[in-house]
């Protein structure tokens, strides 16, 4: 209904549905500001511009992540340092950031970019303490974690509330918790960051509030706006967030209960029970060496049986464009060698999930 209304409205971009969606997102995340944009990548770019990342500014990010954040930081000519991860969660930890700082003798750090692999909001409180110690910014790459919550000192916080970070970024891609077709969101509690991001989202234009036809441009910008049609779809999806996550949690629980008997060869990351993840991914770590088979053999076997598994993700330093033979991260290598992402999505039926589990058991046996 919202989408049809948006198509019939006077403006199908920069109209009322954009404002309504952003207002509802602010309420949902409990943040002071929320900005929509046309992708999660755009949200990360806006976040970097929001805190004014410049040439040679130091950014620390996980060695395992989707390539978007690294690409954007590279385009801004930042100095990027990759930190190792936890071998089961696939997430960068404060301890690994400390290791990265000491190993590279880093002094003035501009940004620590965290990433909630699979939608599990771990370590944010510890990262916020590190932020104070280093006097740097924290950007949460929360593209997997829309709808996730974490607990601190007896209180629950939404990922995106920015209570322990500066800016949070989200993706509204069709594979994420909710979708607007394509799209992204950036949230913050600081007006300075919001104003910077809002300007950058629309060509760097500053418009005269009294004379709409009069405007100026005093910085470069992009067209990262999201249309009213996309926002209308996002609005209708936002209302279903709890339902979507609840169903993903059921799928997660079935996988875990059925596969835990293989604990000698299959390990799961145990998320904090005080937290409420978005269950975007279901990751398993299979000791392929112990069963005398390779991960590629498993991936092909599953594919041959019409089951699409994923890597999530190939380490950034293994790509041709950024390849560096001097990089070696022990936990990252272990994670990449053993971790597999199993199908988890709203329309996955119990019968289909049973088939997936049976094929995994057949492979192990």
C-alpha positions as CSV (number, residue, x, y, z in Angstrom):
1,X,0.0,0.0,0.0
2,X,2.8,2.4,0.9
3,X,4.6,1.8,-2.4
4,X,1.4,2.4,-4.4
5,X,0.8,5.7,-2.4
6,X,4.4,6.8,-3.1
7,X,4.0,6.2,-6.8
8,X,0.9,8.3,-6.8
9,X,2.3,11.1,-4.7
10,X,3.6,14.5,-6.0
11,X,7.2,13.6,-5.4
12,X,8.7,10.1,-5.8
13,X,12.0,11.2,-4.4
14,X,13.0,13.6,-1.6
15,X,9.3,13.5,-0.6
16,X,7.2,12.7,2.4
17,X,8.0,8.9,2.5
18,X,11.7,9.7,2.9
19,X,11.0,11.9,5.9
20,X,8.5,9.4,7.4
21,X,11.0,6.5,7.0
22,X,13.8,8.5,8.6
23,X,11.6,9.5,11.5
24,X,10.5,5.9,12.1
25,X,14.1,4.7,11.9
26,X,15.1,7.3,14.6
27,X,12.4,6.0,16.8
28,X,13.3,2.3,16.1
29,X,17.1,2.8,16.8
30,X,16.5,5.3,19.6
31,X,19.1,7.6,17.9
32,X,18.9,11.4,17.5
33,X,19.5,11.3,13.8
34,X,18.9,8.8,11.0
35,X,19.7,9.3,7.3
36,X,18.7,7.0,4.4
37,X,20.9,6.5,1.4
38,X,21.0,4.2,-1.6
39,X,23.2,1.4,-0.2
40,X,25.1,0.1,2.8
41,X,28.3,1.1,1.0
42,X,27.0,4.7,0.6
43,X,26.2,4.7,4.4
44,X,29.9,3.8,5.2
45,X,31.1,6.4,2.8
46,X,28.9,9.0,4.4
47,X,30.1,7.9,7.8
48,X,33.7,8.5,6.9
49,X,32.8,11.9,5.5
50,X,30.7,12.6,8.5
51,X,33.8,12.4,10.8
52,X,35.9,14.1,8.1
53,X,38.3,11.3,7.2
54,X,41.2,12.8,5.2
55,X,44.3,11.6,3.3
56,X,46.7,9.5,5.6
57,X,44.2,9.3,8.5
58,X,44.6,5.9,10.2
59,X,41.7,3.5,10.1
60,X,41.7,0.1,11.7
61,X,39.2,-2.5,10.5
62,X,38.8,-6.3,10.5
63,X,40.8,-8.5,8.1
64,X,37.5,-10.3,7.3
65,X,34.6,-8.2,6.1
66,X,32.8,-7.4,2.9
67,X,35.1,-5.4,0.6
68,X,33.0,-2.2,0.7
69,X,34.5,-0.5,3.8
70,X,38.1,-1.2,2.6
71,X,37.3,0.1,-0.9
72,X,35.7,3.3,0.5
73,X,38.6,4.0,2.9
74,X,41.1,3.4,0.0
75,X,39.2,5.9,-2.2
76,X,39.7,8.5,0.6
77,X,43.4,7.8,0.7
78,X,43.3,6.7,4.3
79,X,46.0,4.5,5.8
80,X,44.2,1.2,6.5
81,X,45.4,-1.3,9.0
82,X,43.8,-4.7,9.2
83,X,43.3,-6.4,12.6
84,X,43.0,-10.2,13.2
85,X,39.7,-11.6,14.3
86,X,38.2,-14.2,16.7
87,X,38.5,-17.5,14.8
88,X,34.9,-18.6,15.6
89,X,32.9,-15.3,15.5
90,X,34.8,-13.8,12.5
91,X,34.8,-10.5,14.4
92,X,37.6,-8.2,15.3
93,X,38.2,-7.9,19.0
94,X,39.6,-5.1,21.1
95,X,42.6,-7.4,22.0
96,X,43.4,-7.8,18.3
97,X,43.1,-4.0,17.7
98,X,45.7,-3.6,20.5
99,X,47.9,-6.1,18.8
100,X,47.6,-4.3,15.5
101,X,48.5,-0.9,17.2
102,X,51.6,-2.4,18.9
103,X,52.8,-4.3,15.8
104,X,52.5,-1.3,13.5
105,X,53.6,1.2,16.2
106,X,50.5,3.4,15.5
107,X,50.2,6.7,17.3
108,X,47.2,8.8,16.2
109,X,44.2,6.6,15.1
110,X,41.3,8.4,13.5
111,X,38.7,5.5,13.2
112,X,38.1,2.0,14.5
113,X,35.6,0.4,12.2
114,X,33.9,-2.6,13.9
115,X,31.8,-5.2,12.1
116,X,29.1,-7.5,13.5
117,X,29.7,-10.6,11.5
118,X,26.4,-12.5,11.1
119,X,24.5,-9.9,13.2
120,X,26.0,-10.7,16.7
121,X,26.8,-7.4,18.5
122,X,29.8,-8.5,20.5
123,X,32.5,-6.3,22.2
124,X,30.9,-2.9,21.6
125,X,31.3,-1.9,25.3
126,X,34.9,-2.9,25.3
127,X,35.4,-1.0,22.0
128,X,33.8,2.1,23.5
129,X,36.4,1.9,26.4
130,X,39.2,1.6,23.8
131,X,37.7,4.6,21.9
132,X,38.1,6.8,25.1
133,X,41.6,5.5,25.7
134,X,42.8,6.2,22.1
135,X,40.7,9.3,21.6
136,X,39.4,8.1,18.3
137,X,36.1,7.5,16.5
138,X,34.1,4.3,16.4
139,X,32.0,3.5,13.3
140,X,29.8,0.4,13.5
141,X,29.5,-1.5,10.3
142,X,26.2,-3.0,11.4
143,X,25.0,-4.0,7.9
144,X,24.4,-7.5,9.3
145,X,22.9,-6.3,12.6
146,X,19.7,-4.3,11.9
147,X,17.3,-5.1,14.8
148,X,20.0,-6.5,17.1
149,X,20.3,-5.4,20.7
150,X,23.0,-5.6,23.3
151,X,23.0,-5.2,27.1
152,X,25.1,-3.0,29.3
153,X,24.7,-2.2,33.1
154,X,21.2,-3.7,33.2
155,X,20.0,-1.7,30.1
156,X,19.2,-2.9,26.6
157,X,20.5,-0.8,23.6
158,X,19.6,-1.1,20.0
159,X,22.5,-1.4,17.6
160,X,22.2,1.9,15.9
161,X,21.4,3.9,19.0
162,X,25.1,5.1,18.9
163,X,25.2,5.1,22.7
164,X,28.7,3.5,22.5
165,X,29.8,4.6,19.1
166,X,29.8,7.7,16.9
167,X,28.0,6.5,13.7
168,X,26.3,3.2,12.9
169,X,25.7,2.0,9.3
170,X,23.2,-0.4,7.9
171,X,22.3,-2.1,4.6
172,X,18.8,-2.5,3.3
173,X,19.8,-5.0,0.6
174,X,17.3,-7.8,-0.1
175,X,19.4,-10.3,1.8
176,X,19.4,-8.2,5.0
177,X,17.0,-8.2,8.0
178,X,14.6,-5.8,6.1
179,X,14.9,-4.4,2.6
180,X,14.0,-1.3,0.6
181,X,15.1,-3.0,-2.6
182,X,18.5,-1.4,-2.3
183,X,19.4,1.1,0.3
184,X,21.3,2.0,3.5
185,X,21.0,3.9,6.7
186,X,23.4,5.9,8.9
187,X,22.6,6.9,12.4
188,X,24.3,9.2,14.9
189,X,23.6,11.3,17.9
190,X,25.8,14.3,16.9
191,X,24.4,17.0,14.7
192,X,27.8,17.8,13.3
193,X,28.2,14.3,11.9
194,X,24.6,14.4,10.6
195,X,25.0,17.7,8.8
196,X,28.2,16.5,7.2
197,X,26.6,13.3,6.0
198,X,23.4,15.0,4.8
199,X,25.4,17.5,2.7
200,X,27.6,14.7,1.2
201,X,24.5,12.6,0.4
202,X,23.2,15.4,-1.9
203,X,26.2,16.8,-4.0
204,X,27.5,18.9,-1.1
205,X,24.7,21.4,-1.7
206,X,23.7,24.0,1.0
207,X,20.4,25.4,0.1
208,X,19.0,28.8,1.3
209,X,16.1,28.0,3.7
210,X,14.1,31.0,2.7
211,X,14.9,31.1,-1.0
212,X,14.8,27.4,-2.2
213,X,16.2,28.4,-5.7
214,X,19.4,29.8,-4.1
215,X,22.1,27.3,-3.1
216,X,25.9,27.0,-2.8
217,X,28.4,24.2,-3.0
218,X,31.6,24.4,-0.9
219,X,32.6,20.8,-0.9
220,X,32.4,17.7,-3.1
221,X,29.5,15.3,-2.7
222,X,27.6,12.4,-4.2
223,X,24.1,11.6,-5.1
224,X,23.4,8.9,-2.5
225,X,19.7,9.7,-2.0
226,X,17.1,7.0,-1.6
227,X,13.8,7.4,-3.4
228,X,10.3,7.6,-1.8
229,X,9.4,4.4,-3.5
230,X,12.3,2.6,-1.8
231,X,11.5,4.3,1.5
232,X,7.8,3.3,1.3
233,X,8.9,-0.3,0.9
234,X,11.3,0.1,3.8
235,X,8.5,1.5,6.0
236,X,6.3,-1.5,5.4
237,X,9.3,-3.8,6.2
238,X,10.3,-2.0,9.4
239,X,7.1,-3.1,11.0
240,X,7.9,-6.7,10.4
241,X,11.5,-6.6,11.9
242,X,10.7,-8.5,15.1
243,X,8.8,-11.2,13.1
244,X,11.7,-11.6,10.7
245,X,14.3,-11.9,13.4
246,X,12.2,-14.3,15.5
247,X,11.9,-16.7,12.5
248,X,15.6,-16.5,11.8
249,X,16.3,-17.4,15.5
250,X,14.1,-20.5,15.1
251,X,16.2,-21.6,12.1
252,X,19.4,-20.9,14.0
253,X,18.2,-23.0,17.0
254,X,17.3,-26.0,14.7
255,X,20.7,-26.0,13.1
256,X,22.5,-25.8,16.4
257,X,20.4,-28.5,18.1
258,X,20.7,-30.9,15.2
259,X,24.5,-30.4,14.6
260,X,25.7,-30.1,18.2
261,X,26.2,-33.9,18.4
262,X,29.2,-33.4,16.0
263,X,30.9,-31.1,18.6
264,X,34.2,-32.9,18.0
265,X,34.4,-31.6,14.5
266,X,31.9,-28.7,14.3
267,X,32.2,-25.6,16.5
268,X,29.8,-22.7,16.8
269,X,30.4,-19.2,18.1
270,X,28.6,-18.7,21.4
271,X,27.1,-15.2,21.4
272,X,26.5,-13.4,24.7
273,X,23.1,-14.6,26.1
274,X,22.4,-11.1,27.4
275,X,22.4,-9.9,23.7
276,X,19.7,-10.3,21.1
277,X,21.3,-10.8,17.6
278,X,19.7,-10.4,14.3
279,X,20.7,-13.9,13.2
280,X,21.7,-12.7,9.8
281,X,24.1,-15.6,9.3
282,X,24.6,-19.1,10.7
283,X,28.3,-19.8,10.7
284,X,29.9,-23.2,11.5
285,X,33.5,-24.0,11.9
286,X,34.3,-27.5,10.6
287,X,37.6,-29.1,11.4
288,X,38.2,-30.2,7.8
289,X,41.8,-31.4,8.6
290,X,40.4,-33.8,11.2
291,X,37.9,-35.4,8.8
292,X,40.5,-35.4,6.0
293,X,38.5,-33.3,3.5
294,X,38.8,-29.7,2.3
295,X,36.4,-26.8,2.6
296,X,36.3,-26.5,-1.2
297,X,35.2,-30.1,-1.5
298,X,32.4,-29.4,1.1
299,X,31.3,-26.3,-0.9
300,X,31.2,-28.3,-4.2
301,X,29.4,-31.2,-2.5
302,X,26.7,-28.9,-1.1
303,X,26.4,-27.1,-4.5
304,X,26.0,-30.4,-6.3
305,X,23.1,-31.1,-3.9
306,X,21.5,-27.7,-4.8
307,X,22.5,-26.1,-1.5
308,X,24.2,-22.8,-1.7
309,X,26.7,-22.1,1.1
310,X,29.0,-19.1,1.4
311,X,32.4,-18.0,2.7
312,X,31.5,-14.8,4.5
313,X,34.1,-13.6,3.7
314,X,37.4,-14.0,1.8
315,X,40.0,-12.1,3.8
316,X,40.6,-8.6,2.3
317,X,44.4,-9.2,1.9
318,X,43.8,-12.2,-0.4
319,X,42.2,-10.1,-3.2
320,X,44.5,-9.4,-6.2
321,X,44.1,-5.6,-5.9
322,X,45.1,-5.5,-2.2
323,X,47.2,-8.7,-2.0
324,X,50.1,-8.5,0.4
325,X,52.2,-11.6,1.1
326,X,53.6,-10.0,4.2
327,X,50.2,-10.2,5.9
328,X,49.5,-13.2,8.0
329,X,46.7,-13.4,10.6
330,X,46.6,-16.7,12.4
331,X,42.9,-16.6,13.4
332,X,41.8,-15.1,10.1
333,X,43.6,-18.0,8.3
334,X,41.9,-20.5,10.5
335,X,38.5,-18.9,10.1
336,X,38.9,-18.8,6.3
337,X,40.0,-22.4,6.1
338,X,37.2,-23.8,8.3
339,X,34.2,-21.5,8.5
340,X,31.1,-22.0,6.3
341,X,27.9,-20.0,6.2
342,X,24.8,-22.1,5.9
343,X,21.5,-21.0,4.3
344,X,19.3,-18.9,6.7
345,X,16.5,-16.8,5.4
346,X,12.8,-16.1,6.2
347,X,11.3,-18.4,3.6
348,X,13.5,-21.4,4.4
349,X,11.1,-24.3,5.2
350,X,11.7,-26.9,8.0
351,X,11.7,-29.6,5.4
352,X,14.4,-27.8,3.4
353,X,16.5,-27.2,6.5
354,X,16.2,-30.9,7.3
355,X,17.5,-31.7,3.9
356,X,20.5,-29.4,4.4
357,X,21.3,-31.0,7.8
358,X,21.1,-34.5,6.3
359,X,23.5,-33.6,3.6
360,X,26.0,-32.2,6.1
361,X,25.7,-35.4,8.2
362,X,26.3,-37.5,5.1
363,X,29.4,-35.5,4.2
364,X,30.8,-35.8,7.8
365,X,30.1,-39.6,7.9
